Structures are given as C-alpha cells and as structure tokens.
Amino acid sequence: MEEGFIISNKIRKAIFIEIASGEKSISRIIKKHHLIESVALNALKELREHGLIEEKEGGYVLSPLGTKTYGKLKGSDSI
C-alpha cells in the first residue's frame, strides 16, 4: 500500500511526482516547491527506504516499484 504512504504526506507526494516527471535534482525540487531542506531530505530518505526511488547517476529516479506505484496513482487519479 505504497500509494497511501506517498499521498498521506504532501512533501513526499511533491518529491515523488517531481522525480516521476523526470526531475533528478533534489535541490531543484526544494527550490521549486519552497520546501525546508531538512524536511525535504527526510521525505526523500523515507521514499528511498520504502524502495520507491533510487539514486542513479548523481540524481534520483523511480525504482521499478516506484514506477509501478506511480502507474497505480495515475490510474486512480490520486495525483
């Protein structure tokens, strides 16, 4: 039930959607959404711990589980 984990927190949701949309830089996501850095980095850590995103080539991308979860969220109009 990773969908609930993502949509239950607006910062996790914003970071997840940005990464799903192709943004690889957490610092750009923080600036774009005017997030508090420590809160955003904690949300990023939680997403990584749940296996939804992974670090790759100096940035972040959706993991296979993250891609599957994103598809479910899109299909249910939750995002």
Biopython code that builds the backbone (N, CA, C, O; Angstrom):
import numpy as np
from Bio.PDB.StructureBuilder import StructureBuilder

atoms = [
    (1, "MET", "N", (0.832, -1.193, 0.000)),
    (1, "MET", "CA", (0.000, 0.000, 0.000)),
    (1, "MET", "C", (0.873, 1.253, 0.000)),
    (1, "MET", "O", (0.677, 2.168, 0.800)),
    (2, "GLU", "N", (1.827, 1.271, -0.903)),
    (2, "GLU", "CA", (2.742, 2.408, -1.004)),
    (2, "GLU", "C", (2.024, 3.682, -1.440)),
    (2, "GLU", "O", (2.489, 4.785, -1.155)),
    (3, "GLU", "N", (0.896, 3.535, -2.128)),
    (3, "GLU", "CA", (0.152, 4.703, -2.602)),
    (3, "GLU", "C", (-0.249, 5.587, -1.425)),
    (3, "GLU", "O", (-0.088, 6.806, -1.474)),
    (4, "GLY", "N", (-0.771, 4.967, -0.366)),
    (4, "GLY", "CA", (-1.184, 5.721, 0.819)),
    (4, "GLY", "C", (-0.015, 6.394, 1.501)),
    (4, "GLY", "O", (-0.137, 7.514, 1.998)),
    (5, "PHE", "N", (1.122, 5.713, 1.527)),
    (5, "PHE", "CA", (2.326, 6.286, 2.122)),
    (5, "PHE", "C", (2.728, 7.564, 1.386)),
    (5, "PHE", "O", (3.145, 8.535, 2.017)),
    (6, "ILE", "N", (2.608, 7.569, 0.086)),
    (6, "ILE", "CA", (3.001, 8.740, -0.706)),
    (6, "ILE", "C", (2.001, 9.873, -0.541)),
    (6, "ILE", "O", (2.387, 10.998, -0.224)),
    (7, "ILE", "N", (0.721, 9.587, -0.752)),
    (7, "ILE", "CA", (-0.264, 10.676, -0.775)),
    (7, "ILE", "C", (-0.637, 11.192, 0.617)),
    (7, "ILE", "O", (-1.298, 12.224, 0.733)),
    (8, "SER", "N", (-0.224, 10.494, 1.662)),
    (8, "SER", "CA", (-0.552, 10.947, 3.018)),
    (8, "SER", "C", (0.337, 12.105, 3.476)),
    (8, "SER", "O", (0.068, 12.716, 4.511)),
    (9, "ASN", "N", (1.374, 12.407, 2.731)),
    (9, "ASN", "CA", (2.295, 13.482, 3.107)),
    (9, "ASN", "C", (2.558, 14.342, 1.877)),
    (9, "ASN", "O", (3.054, 13.848, 0.864)),
    (10, "LYS", "N", (2.224, 15.637, 1.966)),
    (10, "LYS", "CA", (2.319, 16.499, 0.775)),
    (10, "LYS", "C", (3.754, 16.684, 0.289)),
    (10, "LYS", "O", (3.974, 16.895, -0.904)),
    (11, "ILE", "N", (4.719, 16.611, 1.177)),
    (11, "ILE", "CA", (6.112, 16.779, 0.756)),
    (11, "ILE", "C", (6.606, 15.520, 0.049)),
    (11, "ILE", "O", (7.250, 15.601, -0.997)),
    (12, "ARG", "N", (6.301, 14.351, 0.625)),
    (12, "ARG", "CA", (6.653, 13.096, -0.065)),
    (12, "ARG", "C", (5.987, 13.049, -1.436)),
    (12, "ARG", "O", (6.603, 12.650, -2.425)),
    (13, "LYS", "N", (4.739, 13.455, -1.480)),
    (13, "LYS", "CA", (3.983, 13.431, -2.737)),
    (13, "LYS", "C", (4.630, 14.356, -3.772)),
    (13, "LYS", "O", (4.809, 13.965, -4.926)),
    (14, "ALA", "N", (4.977, 15.571, -3.367)),
    (14, "ALA", "CA", (5.590, 16.528, -4.291)),
    (14, "ALA", "C", (6.925, 16.001, -4.824)),
    (14, "ALA", "O", (7.196, 16.095, -6.021)),
    (15, "ILE", "N", (7.747, 15.454, -3.948)),
    (15, "ILE", "CA", (9.049, 14.932, -4.359)),
    (15, "ILE", "C", (8.868, 13.732, -5.289)),
    (15, "ILE", "O", (9.544, 13.627, -6.313)),
    (16, "PHE", "N", (7.970, 12.843, -4.935)),
    (16, "PHE", "CA", (7.716, 11.657, -5.753)),
    (16, "PHE", "C", (7.244, 12.044, -7.152)),
    (16, "PHE", "O", (7.726, 11.498, -8.144)),
    (17, "ILE", "N", (6.308, 12.979, -7.232)),
    (17, "ILE", "CA", (5.783, 13.409, -8.535)),
    (17, "ILE", "C", (6.869, 14.085, -9.361)),
    (17, "ILE", "O", (6.971, 13.841, -10.563)),
    (18, "GLU", "N", (7.671, 14.922, -8.741)),
    (18, "GLU", "CA", (8.755, 15.595, -9.466)),
    (18, "GLU", "C", (9.744, 14.575, -10.032)),
    (18, "GLU", "O", (10.151, 14.679, -11.189)),
    (19, "ILE", "N", (10.125, 13.600, -9.223)),
    (19, "ILE", "CA", (11.072, 12.581, -9.699)),
    (19, "ILE", "C", (10.423, 11.745, -10.795)),
    (19, "ILE", "O", (11.076, 11.397, -11.780)),
    (20, "ALA", "N", (9.154, 11.423, -10.633)),
    (20, "ALA", "CA", (8.427, 10.667, -11.659)),
    (20, "ALA", "C", (8.351, 11.449, -12.966)),
    (20, "ALA", "O", (8.305, 10.864, -14.048)),
    (21, "SER", "N", (8.339, 12.775, -12.857)),
    (21, "SER", "CA", (8.258, 13.633, -14.051)),
    (21, "SER", "C", (9.612, 13.860, -14.696)),
    (21, "SER", "O", (9.711, 14.541, -15.717)),
    (22, "GLY", "N", (10.665, 13.289, -14.102)),
    (22, "GLY", "CA", (11.980, 13.383, -14.720)),
    (22, "GLY", "C", (12.980, 14.283, -14.025)),
    (22, "GLY", "O", (14.138, 14.352, -14.436)),
    (23, "GLU", "N", (12.552, 14.977, -12.974)),
    (23, "GLU", "CA", (13.496, 15.829, -12.236)),
    (23, "GLU", "C", (14.408, 14.922, -11.409)),
    (23, "GLU", "O", (13.928, 14.059, -10.673)),
    (24, "LYS", "N", (15.701, 15.115, -11.529)),
    (24, "LYS", "CA", (16.666, 14.265, -10.823)),
    (24, "LYS", "C", (17.299, 14.966, -9.622)),
    (24, "LYS", "O", (17.887, 14.309, -8.763)),
    (25, "SER", "N", (17.183, 16.288, -9.555)),
    (25, "SER", "CA", (17.880, 17.072, -8.534)),
    (25, "SER", "C", (16.959, 17.428, -7.368)),
    (25, "SER", "O", (15.956, 18.120, -7.546)),
    (26, "ILE", "N", (17.309, 16.951, -6.181)),
    (26, "ILE", "CA", (16.503, 17.285, -5.005)),
    (26, "ILE", "C", (16.608, 18.773, -4.687)),
    (26, "ILE", "O", (15.643, 19.363, -4.202)),
    (27, "SER", "N", (17.756, 19.390, -4.948)),
    (27, "SER", "CA", (17.890, 20.823, -4.649)),
    (27, "SER", "C", (16.960, 21.654, -5.534)),
    (27, "SER", "O", (16.412, 22.655, -5.074)),
    (28, "ARG", "N", (16.774, 21.259, -6.787)),
    (28, "ARG", "CA", (15.824, 21.986, -7.652)),
    (28, "ARG", "C", (14.383, 21.782, -7.190)),
    (28, "ARG", "O", (13.568, 22.702, -7.257)),
    (29, "ILE", "N", (14.077, 20.578, -6.724)),
    (29, "ILE", "CA", (12.730, 20.305, -6.212)),
    (29, "ILE", "C", (12.474, 21.157, -4.968)),
    (29, "ILE", "O", (11.393, 21.727, -4.817)),
    (30, "ILE", "N", (13.462, 21.245, -4.082)),
    (30, "ILE", "CA", (13.333, 22.053, -2.863)),
    (30, "ILE", "C", (13.071, 23.510, -3.216)),
    (30, "ILE", "O", (12.184, 24.138, -2.639)),
    (31, "LYS", "N", (13.837, 24.052, -4.162)),
    (31, "LYS", "CA", (13.651, 25.456, -4.567)),
    (31, "LYS", "C", (12.304, 25.668, -5.242)),
    (31, "LYS", "O", (11.609, 26.640, -4.946)),
    (32, "LYS", "N", (11.935, 24.780, -6.137)),
    (32, "LYS", "CA", (10.683, 24.930, -6.889)),
    (32, "LYS", "C", (9.467, 24.953, -5.967)),
    (32, "LYS", "O", (8.536, 25.730, -6.180)),
    (33, "HIS", "N", (9.477, 24.105, -4.950)),
    (33, "HIS", "CA", (8.322, 23.981, -4.055)),
    (33, "HIS", "C", (8.499, 24.758, -2.747)),
    (33, "HIS", "O", (7.649, 24.681, -1.860)),
    (34, "HIS", "N", (9.600, 25.506, -2.627)),
    (34, "HIS", "CA", (9.879, 26.314, -1.430)),
    (34, "HIS", "C", (9.816, 25.456, -0.165)),
    (34, "HIS", "O", (9.160, 25.816, 0.813)),
    (35, "LEU", "N", (10.505, 24.326, -0.202)),
    (35, "LEU", "CA", (10.491, 23.385, 0.909)),
    (35, "LEU", "C", (11.627, 23.675, 1.886)),
    (35, "LEU", "O", (12.659, 24.230, 1.508)),
    (36, "ILE", "N", (11.428, 23.298, 3.126)),
    (36, "ILE", "CA", (12.501, 23.352, 4.110)),
    (36, "ILE", "C", (13.424, 22.176, 3.803)),
    (36, "ILE", "O", (12.980, 21.032, 3.709)),
    (37, "GLU", "N", (14.706, 22.473, 3.649)),
    (37, "GLU", "CA", (15.646, 21.452, 3.179)),
    (37, "GLU", "C", (15.653, 20.193, 4.045)),
    (37, "GLU", "O", (15.600, 19.082, 3.519)),
    (38, "SER", "N", (15.719, 20.357, 5.365)),
    (38, "SER", "CA", (15.791, 19.176, 6.234)),
    (38, "SER", "C", (14.527, 18.321, 6.139)),
    (38, "SER", "O", (14.608, 17.094, 6.204)),
    (39, "VAL", "N", (13.372, 18.949, 5.988)),
    (39, "VAL", "CA", (12.107, 18.217, 5.869)),
    (39, "VAL", "C", (12.067, 17.471, 4.533)),
    (39, "VAL", "O", (11.649, 16.315, 4.471)),
    (40, "ALA", "N", (12.504, 18.142, 3.468)),
    (40, "ALA", "CA", (12.521, 17.523, 2.144)),
    (40, "ALA", "C", (13.497, 16.354, 2.101)),
    (40, "ALA", "O", (13.190, 15.310, 1.527)),
    (41, "LEU", "N", (14.664, 16.521, 2.701)),
    (41, "LEU", "CA", (15.649, 15.430, 2.706)),
    (41, "LEU", "C", (15.154, 14.240, 3.516)),
    (41, "LEU", "O", (15.449, 13.094, 3.177)),
    (42, "ASN", "N", (14.406, 14.500, 4.580)),
    (42, "ASN", "CA", (13.821, 13.408, 5.364)),
    (42, "ASN", "C", (12.773, 12.662, 4.532)),
    (42, "ASN", "O", (12.722, 11.432, 4.555)),
    (43, "ALA", "N", (11.948, 13.399, 3.805)),
    (43, "ALA", "CA", (10.938, 12.770, 2.944)),
    (43, "ALA", "C", (11.618, 11.944, 1.850)),
    (43, "ALA", "O", (11.166, 10.847, 1.521)),
    (44, "LEU", "N", (12.698, 12.474, 1.293)),
    (44, "LEU", "CA", (13.466, 11.744, 0.283)),
    (44, "LEU", "C", (14.015, 10.444, 0.867)),
    (44, "LEU", "O", (13.957, 9.393, 0.228)),
    (45, "LYS", "N", (14.544, 10.527, 2.073)),
    (45, "LYS", "CA", (15.079, 9.339, 2.759)),
    (45, "LYS", "C", (13.977, 8.297, 2.954)),
    (45, "LYS", "O", (14.204, 7.107, 2.738)),
    (46, "GLU", "N", (12.785, 8.741, 3.361)),
    (46, "GLU", "CA", (11.665, 7.818, 3.558)),
    (46, "GLU", "C", (11.271, 7.141, 2.246)),
    (46, "GLU", "O", (11.001, 5.940, 2.226)),
    (47, "LEU", "N", (11.236, 7.894, 1.165)),
    (47, "LEU", "CA", (10.901, 7.330, -0.143)),
    (47, "LEU", "C", (11.949, 6.291, -0.566)),
    (47, "LEU", "O", (11.610, 5.258, -1.143)),
    (48, "ARG", "N", (13.210, 6.574, -0.274)),
    (48, "ARG", "CA", (14.272, 5.617, -0.594)),
    (48, "ARG", "C", (14.154, 4.366, 0.266)),
    (48, "ARG", "O", (14.326, 3.252, -0.229)),
    (49, "GLU", "N", (13.859, 4.544, 1.555)),
    (49, "GLU", "CA", (13.732, 3.400, 2.462)),
    (49, "GLU", "C", (12.579, 2.484, 2.056)),
    (49, "GLU", "O", (12.639, 1.273, 2.269)),
    (50, "HIS", "N", (11.544, 3.054, 1.480)),
    (50, "HIS", "CA", (10.398, 2.261, 1.018)),
    (50, "HIS", "C", (10.644, 1.656, -0.363)),
    (50, "HIS", "O", (9.793, 0.942, -0.893)),
    (51, "GLY", "N", (11.806, 1.943, -0.939)),
    (51, "GLY", "CA", (12.161, 1.359, -2.225)),
    (51, "GLY", "C", (11.451, 1.982, -3.413)),
    (51, "GLY", "O", (11.345, 1.362, -4.471)),
    (52, "LEU", "N", (10.960, 3.213, -3.243)),
    (52, "LEU", "CA", (10.209, 3.869, -4.320)),
    (52, "LEU", "C", (11.100, 4.669, -5.260)),
    (52, "LEU", "O", (10.788, 4.819, -6.442)),
    (53, "ILE", "N", (12.199, 5.178, -4.739)),
    (53, "ILE", "CA", (13.149, 5.912, -5.578)),
    (53, "ILE", "C", (14.551, 5.394, -5.281)),
    (53, "ILE", "O", (14.803, 4.785, -4.241)),
    (54, "GLU", "N", (15.447, 5.649, -6.215)),
    (54, "GLU", "CA", (16.834, 5.235, -6.032)),
    (54, "GLU", "C", (17.754, 6.293, -6.617)),
    (54, "GLU", "O", (17.380, 7.059, -7.504)),
    (55, "GLU", "N", (18.956, 6.307, -6.094)),
    (55, "GLU", "CA", (19.958, 7.250, -6.572)),
    (55, "GLU", "C", (20.646, 6.634, -7.773)),
    (55, "GLU", "O", (21.065, 5.477, -7.745)),
    (56, "LYS", "N", (20.757, 7.431, -8.834)),
    (56, "LYS", "CA", (21.384, 6.931, -10.046)),
    (56, "LYS", "C", (22.023, 8.094, -10.792)),
    (56, "LYS", "O", (21.382, 9.123, -11.009)),
    (57, "GLU", "N", (23.269, 7.937, -11.181)),
    (57, "GLU", "CA", (23.987, 8.930, -11.985)),
    (57, "GLU", "C", (23.907, 10.340, -11.391)),
    (57, "GLU", "O", (23.657, 11.311, -12.105)),
    (58, "GLY", "N", (24.120, 10.436, -10.090)),
    (58, "GLY", "CA", (24.153, 11.738, -9.435)),
    (58, "GLY", "C", (22.796, 12.372, -9.235)),
    (58, "GLY", "O", (22.714, 13.558, -8.915)),
    (59, "GLY", "N", (21.732, 11.617, -9.415)),
    (59, "GLY", "CA", (20.390, 12.151, -9.215)),
    (59, "GLY", "C", (19.462, 11.045, -8.745)),
    (59, "GLY", "O", (19.907, 9.959, -8.372)),
    (60, "TYR", "N", (18.183, 11.329, -8.768)),
    (60, "TYR", "CA", (17.207, 10.355, -8.290)),
    (60, "TYR", "C", (16.237, 9.979, -9.406)),
    (60, "TYR", "O", (15.862, 10.806, -10.237)),
    (61, "VAL", "N", (15.845, 8.717, -9.402)),
    (61, "VAL", "CA", (14.890, 8.190, -10.382)),
    (61, "VAL", "C", (13.941, 7.241, -9.647)),
    (61, "VAL", "O", (14.233, 6.790, -8.539)),
    (62, "LEU", "N", (12.816, 6.950, -10.271)),
    (62, "LEU", "CA", (11.908, 5.976, -9.692)),
    (62, "LEU", "C", (12.515, 4.582, -9.806)),
    (62, "LEU", "O", (13.134, 4.240, -10.814)),
    (63, "SER", "N", (12.333, 3.804, -8.783)),
    (63, "SER", "CA", (12.727, 2.396, -8.831)),
    (63, "SER", "C", (11.643, 1.645, -9.597)),
    (63, "SER", "O", (10.605, 2.225, -9.914)),
    (64, "PRO", "N", (11.862, 0.372, -9.899)),
    (64, "PRO", "CA", (10.775, -0.400, -10.531)),
    (64, "PRO", "C", (9.484, -0.372, -9.699)),
    (64, "PRO", "O", (8.393, -0.251, -10.257)),
    (65, "LEU", "N", (9.604, -0.482, -8.362)),
    (65, "LEU", "CA", (8.416, -0.390, -7.500)),
    (65, "LEU", "C", (7.800, 1.003, -7.593)),
    (65, "LEU", "O", (6.577, 1.138, -7.636)),
    (66, "GLY", "N", (8.636, 2.037, -7.624)),
    (66, "GLY", "CA", (8.139, 3.411, -7.742)),
    (66, "GLY", "C", (7.388, 3.631, -9.046)),
    (66, "GLY", "O", (6.357, 4.304, -9.071)),
    (67, "THR", "N", (7.908, 3.059, -10.131)),
    (67, "THR", "CA", (7.253, 3.183, -11.431)),
    (67, "THR", "C", (5.882, 2.507, -11.402)),
    (67, "THR", "O", (4.901, 3.052, -11.907)),
    (68, "LYS", "N", (5.827, 1.330, -10.812)),
    (68, "LYS", "CA", (4.558, 0.591, -10.686)),
    (68, "LYS", "C", (3.565, 1.379, -9.822)),
    (68, "LYS", "O", (2.388, 1.490, -10.165)),
    (69, "THR", "N", (4.044, 1.918, -8.713)),
    (69, "THR", "CA", (3.191, 2.688, -7.805)),
    (69, "THR", "C", (2.692, 3.961, -8.474)),
    (69, "THR", "O", (1.532, 4.337, -8.307)),
    (70, "TYR", "N", (3.564, 4.628, -9.233)),
    (70, "TYR", "CA", (3.167, 5.835, -9.954)),
    (70, "TYR", "C", (2.035, 5.515, -10.933)),
    (70, "TYR", "O", (1.083, 6.285, -11.054)),
    (71, "GLY", "N", (2.136, 4.401, -11.618)),
    (71, "GLY", "CA", (1.087, 3.987, -12.547)),
    (71, "GLY", "C", (-0.245, 3.773, -11.835)),
    (71, "GLY", "O", (-1.299, 4.142, -12.353)),
    (72, "LYS", "N", (-0.194, 3.175, -10.648)),
    (72, "LYS", "CA", (-1.427, 2.964, -9.876)),
    (72, "LYS", "C", (-2.032, 4.288, -9.444)),
    (72, "LYS", "O", (-3.247, 4.473, -9.511)),
    (73, "LEU", "N", (-1.184, 5.212, -8.999)),
    (73, "LEU", "CA", (-1.666, 6.523, -8.551)),
    (73, "LEU", "C", (-2.279, 7.316, -9.714)),
    (73, "LEU", "O", (-3.315, 7.964, -9.561)),
    (74, "LYS", "N", (-1.628, 7.253, -10.860)),
    (74, "LYS", "CA", (-2.168, 7.930, -12.056)),
    (74, "LYS", "C", (-3.504, 7.322, -12.455)),
    (74, "LYS", "O", (-4.443, 8.040, -12.799)),
    (75, "GLY", "N", (-3.584, 6.011, -12.411)),
    (75, "GLY", "CA", (-4.802, 5.302, -12.802)),
    (75, "GLY", "C", (-5.977, 5.590, -11.895)),
    (75, "GLY", "O", (-7.129, 5.565, -12.329)),
    (76, "SER", "N", (-5.685, 5.867, -10.627)),
    (76, "SER", "CA", (-6.754, 6.133, -9.664)),
    (76, "SER", "C", (-7.025, 7.626, -9.505)),
    (76, "SER", "O", (-7.832, 8.024, -8.664)),
    (77, "ASP", "N", (-6.357, 8.454, -10.307)),
    (77, "ASP", "CA", (-6.483, 9.920, -10.235)),
    (77, "ASP", "C", (-6.148, 10.484, -8.864)),
    (77, "ASP", "O", (-6.710, 11.500, -8.456)),
    (78, "SER", "N", (-5.239, 9.835, -8.153)),
    (78, "SER", "CA", (-4.811, 10.321, -6.835)),
    (78, "SER", "C", (-3.762, 11.414, -6.952)),
    (78, "SER", "O", (-3.517, 12.157, -6.002)),
    (79, "ILE", "N", (-3.145, 11.506, -8.126)),
    (79, "ILE", "CA", (-2.137, 12.553, -8.347)),
    (79, "ILE", "C", (-2.417, 13.253, -9.661)),
    (79, "ILE", "O", (-1.687, 14.169, -10.040)),
]
sb = StructureBuilder()
sb.init_structure("model")
sb.init_model(0)
sb.init_chain("A")
sb.init_seg("    ")
for serial, (resi, resn, name, xyz) in enumerate(atoms, 1):
    if name == "N":
        sb.init_residue(resn, " ", resi, " ")
    sb.init_atom(name, np.array(xyz, "f"), 0.0, 1.0, " ", f" {name:<3s}", serial, name[0])
structure = sb.get_structure()
